[in-house]
Amino acid sequence: MEKKPISREGFDNLLKELKDLKEVQRPEILETVQWARSLGDLSENADYSAAKEKQRQIDSRIRFIENVIENASVIDVDSLSGNRVVFGARVVAEDEDGNKMQCRILSDIESDGRTVISCTSPVGRAMIGRCVGDTCIVKLPSGEKEYEILEVKFKE
């Protein structure tokens, strides 16, 4: 499987979440499941059903995080520099209407869709590889939008 980029900070956050899920949340929910099971008839036991559903959600999240970690290519974005947009860059761009956008290009899992843009999103893909002064055309569901790259930096 292809390795996917992730920042050191994003990777460390996933490791912390995985540790919490495995060492705190999962043991707690297993206790709740055992307690609810001890109440008797499972077919009409709402506590048991809710606890089992929560256990499935936790187990699913654990598998997801383990898969991301296994296929991660950790990038130290603090060591990057230059005027070209690459993974980890902080970008200031302006559209044809004069609206400025400030964002950071990171991984899908770190993206919030506003200030942190996924490197695989239409905006991220259009900007990667461009330099200050370049324009890029982003294909959006609402149509195409042109941005001019005004600034590229790597540290705040």
HUCOR-V334404 format. One record per helix or strand of 3 or more residues. SS is the DSSP state (H for helix, E for strand). FROM is the first residue (numbers start at 1). TO is the last residue. Records with the same first field share a line. If there is no record, write none. Layout:
# HUCOR-V334404
SS->FROM-TO ; FROM-TO
This chain:
# HUCOR-V334404
E->4-7 ; 72-75 ; 90-95 ; 100-106 ; 116-118 ; 135-140 ; 143-153
H->8-37 ; 42-44 ; 46-70 ; 77-79 ; 122-127
